[in-house]
Structure formats: C-alpha cells, structure tokens
Amino acid sequence: GGQPRNVQPFSDEDASIETMSHCSGFSDPASFTEDGPEVDEEATQEDLEYKLKGFIDLTLDKSAKTRQAALESLKSAFSSKILYEFIMERRMTLTDSIERCIKKGKSDEQCAAAGLACLLCVQMGSGIESEEIFKTLGPLLKKIVCDGTASIQARQACATCLGICCFIVTDDITELYSTMECLENIFTKAYQRDRDTNGVSSTHNTVLHISALLAWTLLLTICPMNEVKKKIEMHLHKLPSLLSCDDLNMRIAAGETLALLFELARETDADFFYEDMELLTEKLRALATDGNKHRAKVDKRKQRSVFRDVLRAVEERDFPTEMVKFGPERMYIDCWVKKQTYDTFKEILGSGMQYHLQSNDFLRNVFELGPPVMLDAATLKTMKISRFERHLYNSAAFKARTKARSKCRDKRADVGEFF
C-alpha cells in the first residue's frame, strides 16, 4: 500500500456552518445564530462540493487508511446533508468505489463502505437509479453476509446494508423474498444455540445474528399479507427461544420482533390465537422484572423498560406512543412497525435523522409526512427565543429548583405533629 494521505475529515462545522446554509429553508431553528454574518450560499456550496469530490477521489487511494477516512467523511456528509443533485451526477463513480472497497478492503473499510452504500440509497430514494446501485451491490453484499471466512463486523454491516437497501429500492417481489431468505439463513442459526456444542462460536456470531434478524424484520414490514402469515407461522414459535440468550441486545431484538409479529398477526387476523401465550407472557414478565445481581444495572434498566412495552403489546395489544420533534413538525410513533422503521434509519443517520425527516422526500414518504415544509429564515428566527429570554427562564428555573430542594433538605422544616 502507498503512504496514507492527510485527509481532513468532514466535520460538524462543515455540516452546521458551511454546508447548512444552502438549505436554510429546511434548517432547524437552533441552527441560526442571532447576529451572525451574511453567508455566501453559492460559495459555501461550491466549497462543499470541492471537498466531497476530493473524498471520492481518495476512495481509490493506495493506502487503506486514506480510503477508510475518505469513506467516513462521505458518510458524515451524506448523513447531515441532502446532496441529491451532486450524487446523481456521480452515482456510478460512488457505486464503483463502494464495490471496490467492499471487495478489496479489510474489515473496517468494508464496514465503512457498506454504511456509505446505505446512505447513498437513502439520498437517492426509491427510483431507477437506486435500483441500479442495488443490482450492482446486492449480489456482493449477499456474498459477504454468507461468507464464513469474512470478518463478523463486515458481515454484520453488509447484512444491515442489504436489508436497508432492499427496503428502499426493490419493487421486485422475488428479490425481496430472496434477500429475506439470505438473512433468514443467518439468524435462524441462533435458534440452535441451546443445542450447539460449540458455545464460543455461537456467542461470537451473536452480533451478526442480531443484525440479520433486525434487517429481516424491517423487510417483513413491506411484505404482502399472505407472505407475512407464512413467516409468522414459521418463526413465532421459534423466536421465544432467543429470549434466553446471554446477550442483552439479542434478547431485546427478539422481544421487539415478537411484538411486531403479534401486531402484524392481529392485523391479518382479528381472531389470531397463539397456543403458548401463557408460557410466553411468563417469560416476558420475568424479563420485565429481572433483578439478577450478576447483570449490570444499566442493562437491567434497559431490559425492563423494553420488555414492559413488549409485554403490553403481546398481552394487551397496546403500544406506548412516542413523539419525535424535528424543526416545527411533530411525528407520532404509534405502532411497532413504525418504531422498527424509525429505529433502523436513526441508527444509520444518527444526528442527521431530524434533518432528513424535514427534507428527505423518501423518508417523508415512508413516514407519510407529506412534502417538506418550506420555511424562510425570518419565520425560523421568530420561532426561536432570544438568548436573553432563555437566560432569564433558566435562571428562574434554577432558583425555583434550589428553593424546593433546600426546603426538602432543611431539618427544621415542618414535618407535622406525631403526638
């Protein structure tokens, strides 16, 4: 390999100052400074594109470190900005670079390339261009996922990428079923855990099984109802075995998948009946009230929180509605299908999720949010309280808290008469 170049990564500053300006109509109110200088939007856009072209060129560098740094910088840019036109002109170049990095690179580079492939499809949305990208990368992703000699991290990243890209682009039902079968072949191996004599090997593969299960569950949400029924019959009696797994994330993935399967089963059949309901609810209740001392407190708290919701879903057909705020808009997550979809895209977009919910046409279609809400800079400024008002509010709240705590802590406080 050649000498690694000094790659200046795509930074938060690039996203929030230089590159947010050209889409200020979509920006979060918090992104405006109160007395900031005028920004030349055309110049900042040109500067951003110049940087991104450099990163694309560096994905072909001889040095693995340089290639990986370039991939990570492109991921940061794609997750924090809408770059549809820029990507449209270079989609084939980007696809070739990703394919090359997955084929030739080592574990970390393969993970970065798979992550970039996800973001590339998120940016392009569900069109012919994305289908072409998936036709090129899909067979390679499946090959890596099923390759026992590849690193677990690379297989895990490729399984996630395969599920997300297929969810976004495929209109071909046979391709959807083929992808789900590939993922099933991976996570169903976790069903054999109890009978597996090589416990170390199965534990090592758990992260791969989790990613394959979650990607498969995402694809199940877009299957026709007759296929959903088949999958429920096939997996609903086997999934509870994963609730006994030593790995917390596997227990949670299995629990949330069960809740989603029950939700889909009841949608397809109002009189749906599960034979082992008593045994399953007993297991879920044990996990929702788990107090094992050998488990970390944080893990126990997280597990109890998740399984309380799963138990409610299975027993009472109930879902705790969550509200997501982005800019001036609100979205309610009111079912397990929506939660699974939101969590998946939140995982790959990270802090850019809110921005994409505001301005990414594909994501807005998925969550039925309608066309993007266009707001000008003046409107956004009026929505934001001034720094002085915010200071007064925080100061008053701080004083009130201090006063309340002092009263509770004062031993001379009136506690009532006992005689």
Phi and psi in degrees as a GROMACS rama.xvg file:
@    title "Ramachandran Plot"
@    xaxis  label "Phi"
@    yaxis  label "Psi"
@TYPE xy
-80.6622  -178.924  GLY-2
-73.469  131.564  GLN-3
-65.2435  136.975  PRO-4
-86.9999  160.466  ARG-5
-83.0669  93.5783  ASN-6
-88.3552  121.009  VAL-7
-82.6543  109.694  GLN-8
-67.1074  157.246  PRO-9
-68.7023  118.561  PHE-10
-103.733  169.356  SER-11
-60.2136  -33.5793  ASP-12
-63.9844  -39.984  GLU-13
-58.741  -42.8104  ASP-14
-71.3358  -43.0507  ALA-15
-88.8532  -28.7151  SER-16
-107.026  -62.5332  ILE-17
-69.6163  -45.8712  GLU-18
-97.3988  -12.4567  THR-19
-79.45  -19.0283  MET-20
-63.6879  -36.2693  SER-21
-75.0183  -9.83589  HIS-22
-121.54  38.1355  CYS-23
-60.6939  -21.8577  SER-24
-64.1576  -22.4215  GLY-25
-101.964  -6.87088  PHE-26
-66.8438  153.694  SER-27
-68.4752  144.517  ASP-28
-54.061  -33.2676  PRO-29
-66.9451  -15.9242  ALA-30
-79.5016  -7.53817  SER-31
-90.9517  132.75  PHE-32
-88.9824  151.118  THR-33
-71.8277  -38.7795  GLU-34
-126.514  37.6769  ASP-35
-73.5904  157.06  GLY-36
-73.7896  160.905  PRO-37
-64.4021  139.757  GLU-38
-113.584  132.733  VAL-39
-79.1304  99.8677  ASP-40
-64.0917  -39.9826  GLU-41
-65.0468  -40.028  GLU-42
-67.5289  -41.5588  ALA-43
-67.6673  -34.7977  THR-44
-65.715  -42.3937  GLN-45
-63.4635  -40.0595  GLU-46
-63.9  -41.8232  ASP-47
-62.3343  -47.9756  LEU-48
-63.7116  -35.8731  GLU-49
-62.2623  -43.8952  TYR-50
-62.5549  -45.3361  LYS-51
-65.467  -37.728  LEU-52
-60.4554  -40.1012  LYS-53
-62.519  -42.0755  GLY-54
-64.6328  -39.5143  PHE-55
-62.6036  -41.9531  ILE-56
-61.8934  -38.8402  ASP-57
-72.2863  -14.3834  LEU-58
-68.5879  -10.9123  THR-59
-105.102  8.88977  LEU-60
-65.4045  157.29  ASP-61
-71.4052  -29.3491  LYS-62
-81.8178  127.494  SER-63
-62.76  -37.8618  ALA-64
-64.397  -40.8156  LYS-65
-66.2573  -42.7513  THR-66
-61.341  -44.8602  ARG-67
-64.604  -42.1628  GLN-68
-62.4019  -38.5731  ALA-69
-66.1625  -41.7771  ALA-70
-61.7679  -43.384  LEU-71
-64.6025  -38.4805  GLU-72
-67.1082  -40.0764  SER-73
-64.3858  -38.9485  LEU-74
-60.0529  -44.5882  LYS-75
-61.2809  -41.8251  SER-76
-67.4561  -43.8405  ALA-77
-68.3476  -29.1212  PHE-78
-81.2018  -22.5766  SER-79
-105.417  -5.82847  SER-80
-137.409  157.41  LYS-81
-97.6865  116.539  ILE-82
-127.468  40.751  LEU-83
-56.436  -51.3806  TYR-84
-65.6081  -42.6663  GLU-85
-60.3406  -44.2687  PHE-86
-71.0521  -38.305  ILE-87
-55.5365  -40.389  MET-88
-71.8804  -21.1656  GLU-89
-124.401  18.9599  ARG-90
-63.3164  -37.0204  ARG-91
-69.6067  -40.2578  MET-92
-61.6355  -45.1622  THR-93
-63.9719  -41.7243  LEU-94
-62.2226  -44.1446  THR-95
-62.0025  -41.5318  ASP-96
-63.592  -45.0667  SER-97
-62.3652  -45.361  ILE-98
-59.6575  -44.3949  GLU-99
-63.3829  -44.1746  ARG-100
-66.3594  -36.6463  CYS-101
-70.2558  -38.9419  ILE-102
-70.8983  -47.5428  LYS-103
-96.4612  -22.9455  LYS-104
-78.8404  168.931  GLY-105
-89.5389  -174.374  LYS-106
-50.2978  -54.9714  SER-107
-64.1317  -39.5992  ASP-108
-67.3026  -38.8574  GLU-109
-63.4559  -40.9437  GLN-110
-62.4276  -45.2171  CYS-111
-63.7079  -40.8926  ALA-112
-66.684  -40.2939  ALA-113
-65.0552  -39.6499  ALA-114
-63.8455  -39.4076  GLY-115
-66.9711  -36.6119  LEU-116
-60.7701  -41.5603  ALA-117
-57.5882  -49.4103  CYS-118
-67.6976  -32.6839  LEU-119
-61.1193  -45.1264  LEU-120
-69.3606  -35.8891  CYS-121
-62.0256  -41.6611  VAL-122
-66.5781  -41.831  GLN-123
-78.5794  -27.4702  MET-124
76.1395  -168.616  GLY-125
-93.7274  75.2788  SER-126
-128.845  -175.355  GLY-127
-62.1676  -37.1638  ILE-128
-62.2772  -41.6801  GLU-129
-66.5554  -36.8698  SER-130
-61.0164  -39.6392  GLU-131
-63.9819  -40.3153  GLU-132
-61.7034  -44.581  ILE-133
-69.1936  -34.1982  PHE-134
-62.8843  -34.825  LYS-135
-75.5377  -47.0249  THR-136
-89.4344  -26.9729  LEU-137
-52.868  -54.0806  GLY-138
-59.3109  -37.0823  PRO-139
-68.0003  -42.4067  LEU-140
-61.3951  -43.8037  LEU-141
-62.0518  -40.0973  LYS-142
-62.0719  -44.188  LYS-143
-66.5118  -43.8133  ILE-144
-56.9065  -40.3581  VAL-145
-89.8213  -2.62923  CYS-146
-84.9786  106.582  ASP-147
-65.5623  -17.1078  GLY-148
-89.0641  -14.6885  THR-149
-74.1682  160.054  ALA-150
-68.4308  148.655  SER-151
-60.5074  -39.3897  ILE-152
-63.3415  -41.8335  GLN-153
-66.5301  -41.9687  ALA-154
-64.9205  -39.3637  ARG-155
-62.4264  -48.2495  GLN-156
-63.0821  -39.4203  ALA-157
-69.8388  -34.1771  CYS-158
-64.6101  -44.7053  ALA-159
-62.6603  -45.7364  THR-160
-61.4409  -42.6552  CYS-161
-59.6227  -46.1767  LEU-162
-64.145  -46.2785  GLY-163
-67.5142  -46.9801  ILE-164
-63.3454  -40.3206  CYS-165
-64.9681  -41.256  CYS-166
-59.1124  -41.0537  PHE-167
-74.7273  -44.9852  ILE-168
-103.653  -28.9425  VAL-169
-78.9088  127.079  THR-170
-106.372  -7.20608  ASP-171
-87.471  111.927  ASP-172
-64.3188  -32.3011  ILE-173
-68.0701  -35.6561  THR-174
-67.8889  -38.9476  GLU-175
-60.7623  -48.0521  LEU-176
-65.6408  -37.8952  TYR-177
-63.6774  -42.6341  SER-178
-65.8106  -42.641  THR-179
-63.1648  -37.7128  MET-180
-65.2649  -39.9326  GLU-181
-59.9412  -44.681  CYS-182
-69.4916  -37.5224  LEU-183
-60.4291  -41.1543  GLU-184
-60.1639  -22.9334  ASN-185
-86.3426  -57.2293  ILE-186
-75.3462  -22.2246  PHE-187
-67.5109  -17.0544  THR-188
-65.2962  -23.7306  LYS-189
-69.775  -22.2763  ALA-190
-63.5561  -26.9334  TYR-191
-84.8155  2.98393  GLN-192
-50.2495  -47.8338  ARG-193
-64.6746  -28.944  ASP-194
-97.2353  -3.30486  ARG-195
-77.4469  124.259  ASP-196
-76.5914  -25.2091  THR-197
-96.2622  80.2584  ASN-198
-62.8316  -35.4464  GLY-199
-62.0709  -44.1462  VAL-200
-62.163  -45.2871  SER-201
-67.0206  -36.4388  SER-202
-65.1039  -40.1853  THR-203
-61.3722  -34.2676  HIS-204
-87.9888  -0.823835  ASN-205
-56.9028  -42.7939  THR-206
-61.5326  -35.8911  VAL-207
-67.4869  -43.044  LEU-208
-61.374  -39.7358  HIS-209
-62.9668  -48.9689  ILE-210
-61.8238  -41.7618  SER-211
-65.276  -40.745  ALA-212
-64.1883  -45.3539  LEU-213
-67.4361  -38.4104  LEU-214
-65.9458  -41.0329  ALA-215
-63.4044  -41.9267  TRP-216
-63.0364  -39.6074  THR-217
-60.3252  -43.8785  LEU-218
-69.4214  -29.8424  LEU-219
-61.6352  -30.191  LEU-220
-68.9184  -14.6041  THR-221
-113.395  11.4032  ILE-222
-79.0704  152.538  CYS-223
-62.6058  153.724  PRO-224
-60.3721  -35.2623  MET-225
-66.5977  -33.9311  ASN-226
-72.8362  -37.7983  GLU-227
-58.2025  -43.8027  VAL-228
-59.6639  -42.9615  LYS-229
-61.5938  -44.8989  LYS-230
-66.8302  -37.7034  LYS-231
-63.8658  -45.1795  ILE-232
-61.1548  -35.0086  GLU-233
-75.2835  -35.9211  MET-234
-113.53  -19.6717  HIS-235
-62.8423  -29.4461  LEU-236
-86.6173  -15.5518  HIS-237
-96.7004  -32.1627  LYS-238
-58.4132  -37.4039  LEU-239
-56.813  -23.2241  PRO-240
-63.4957  -26.1994  SER-241
-76.1379  -12.8515  LEU-242
-69.2095  -15.5107  LEU-243
-95.2442  4.94044  SER-244
-64.6518  147.918  CYS-245
-69.838  -25.7507  ASP-246
-83.2461  124.364  ASP-247
-59.0868  -44.4701  LEU-248
-65.1356  -33.1174  ASN-249
-68.7563  -41.4749  MET-250
-60.6317  -43.6009  ARG-251
-67.1144  -44.4073  ILE-252
-60.2014  -43.2574  ALA-253
-65.7591  -41.7686  ALA-254
-63.7709  -46.027  GLY-255
-68.4337  -34.6401  GLU-256
-65.9096  -40.9221  THR-257
-60.2331  -44.884  LEU-258
-59.9044  -41.6262  ALA-259
-66.8106  -40.4188  LEU-260
-63.242  -42.0396  LEU-261
-62.7689  -40.2814  PHE-262
-61.6757  -46.436  GLU-263
-66.8237  -39.6833  LEU-264
-61.9459  -40.4208  ALA-265
-74.4032  -24.6573  ARG-266
-72.2964  -37.2903  GLU-267
-79.4417  -27.3925  THR-268
-145.855  107.349  ASP-269
-60.9964  -26.8257  ALA-270
-99.8195  24.6029  ASP-271
-55.8352  132.962  PHE-272
-128.24  130.247  PHE-273
-108.871  120.659  TYR-274
-62.1106  -43.2725  GLU-275
-94.1991  33.6038  ASP-276
-58.4786  -41.5004  MET-277
-63.6041  -44.5286  GLU-278
-65.613  -40.5774  LEU-279
-66.6075  -45.8913  LEU-280
-65.2581  -31.4054  THR-281
-63.4416  -43.6603  GLU-282
-63.3137  -45.9199  LYS-283
-64.9735  -39.4247  LEU-284
-65.7929  -36.9966  ARG-285
-64.0058  -39.8212  ALA-286
-72.604  -31.3413  LEU-287
-74.0758  -17.1523  ALA-288
-123.508  20.0851  THR-289
-58.8869  128.591  ASP-290
-126.697  22.024  GLY-291
-57.2512  127.914  ASN-292
-71.5228  -23.7245  LYS-293
-77.0917  -5.02465  HIS-294
-98.7651  146.458  ARG-295
-64.4403  147.842  ALA-296
-60.283  -41.8297  LYS-297
-62.5082  -42.8427  VAL-298
-62.6191  -43.8411  ASP-299
-63.412  -41.2551  LYS-300
-63.9289  -44.3871  ARG-301
-64.341  -44.7322  LYS-302
-62.6941  -45.6928  GLN-303
-62.5566  -40.0604  ARG-304
-62.4928  -46.5058  SER-305
-65.5877  -46.7667  VAL-306
-76.477  -18.5087  PHE-307
-63.8918  -42.6726  ARG-308
-68.9019  -39.8435  ASP-309
-63.9548  -43.0963  VAL-310
-61.3398  -42.7819  LEU-311
-62.2346  -38.2879  ARG-312
-66.2042  -43.5538  ALA-313
-73.7559  -44.7865  VAL-314
-80.5965  -46.6467  GLU-315
-111.923  1.37989  GLU-316
56.8597  37.4785  ARG-317
-112.475  147.87  ASP-318
-133.691  128.575  PHE-319
-75.7972  103.585  PRO-320
-61.4376  134.385  THR-321
-113.968  150.143  GLU-322
-114.297  132.08  MET-323
-113.037  126.656  VAL-324
-101.674  137.092  LYS-325
-147.725  113.254  PHE-326
59.8917  -134.496  GLY-327
-84.2544  0.140738  PRO-328
-102.324  163.502  GLU-329
-134.037  142.495  ARG-330
-130.367  134.699  MET-331
-102.593  125.403  TYR-332
-95.102  107.704  ILE-333
-121.625  14.9273  ASP-334
-157.988  164.724  CYS-335
-69.8793  -32.4069  TRP-336
-62.0867  -45.7066  VAL-337
-66.922  -38.8539  LYS-338
-63.5069  -45.3521  LYS-339
-59.8914  -43.5586  GLN-340
-66.2097  -45.0209  THR-341
-62.4545  -47.1625  TYR-342
-60.5558  -37.51  ASP-343
-63.8739  -48.871  THR-344
-73.3605  -29.7359  PHE-345
-63.674  -36.2391  LYS-346
-63.9601  -39.5192  GLU-347
-89.6545  -25.8316  ILE-348
-93.1159  -20.3103  LEU-349
57.1246  -130.683  GLY-350
-67.9827  -12.3437  SER-351
-83.5109  -0.480292  GLY-352
-59.5443  -45.2187  MET-353
-62.8243  -42.5671  GLN-354
-62.5877  -43.0965  TYR-355
-68.2081  -35.369  HIS-356
-62.6537  -32.2805  LEU-357
-74.2642  -37.8899  GLN-358
-128.864  -5.65927  SER-359
-90.1424  113.324  ASN-360
-58.3754  -39.5595  ASP-361
-62.5235  -50.8046  PHE-362
-63.2705  -37.5217  LEU-363
-65.6583  -33.6918  ARG-364
-68.4883  -41.8097  ASN-365
-58.3781  -43.9932  VAL-366
-96.46  11.4944  PHE-367
54.092  50.4191  GLU-368
-97.9927  -6.48395  LEU-369
80.0178  -174.589  GLY-370
-67.013  156.086  PRO-371
-58.1869  143.302  PRO-372
-84.0535  118.393  VAL-373
-89.1841  120.652  MET-374
-126.555  135.421  LEU-375
-84.8137  169.755  ASP-376
-61.1279  -38.2284  ALA-377
-63.4567  -41.8495  ALA-378
-63.9295  -43.6445  THR-379
-64.1366  -36.2525  LEU-380
-66.0513  -37.182  LYS-381
-69.0707  -24.3362  THR-382
-77.2085  -15.2217  MET-383
-101.56  126.69  LYS-384
-72.0312  152.542  ILE-385
-71.1435  162.453  SER-386
-62.3023  -37.693  ARG-387
-65.4174  -44.7384  PHE-388
-62.2177  -40.2954  GLU-389
-64.1422  -38.4884  ARG-390
-64.1262  -44.097  HIS-391
-62.0265  -42.8258  LEU-392
-63.0322  -47.7259  TYR-393
-63.2335  -38.5279  ASN-394
-65.0708  -44.5579  SER-395
-64.7757  -41.3132  ALA-396
-65.0243  -39.1099  ALA-397
-63.678  -44.3239  PHE-398
-62.9813  -42.5643  LYS-399
-63.433  -41.4794  ALA-400
-64.0726  -45.0114  ARG-401
-61.3248  -42.5931  THR-402
-63.5274  -43.9194  LYS-403
-64.4542  -42.5318  ALA-404
-67.8932  -39.6571  ARG-405
-61.8617  -39.893  SER-406
-63.6456  -40.7948  LYS-407
-69.8533  -31.6807  CYS-408
-88.1411  -15.34  ARG-409
-71.3304  117.326  ASP-410
-65.8891  -20.5348  LYS-411
-86.2986  0.186969  ARG-412
-61.0313  146.767  ALA-413
-69.2033  115.02  ASP-414
-108.382  8.44309  VAL-415
91.9371  165.184  GLY-416
-97.3027  140.908  GLU-417
-109.333  -4.21401  PHE-418
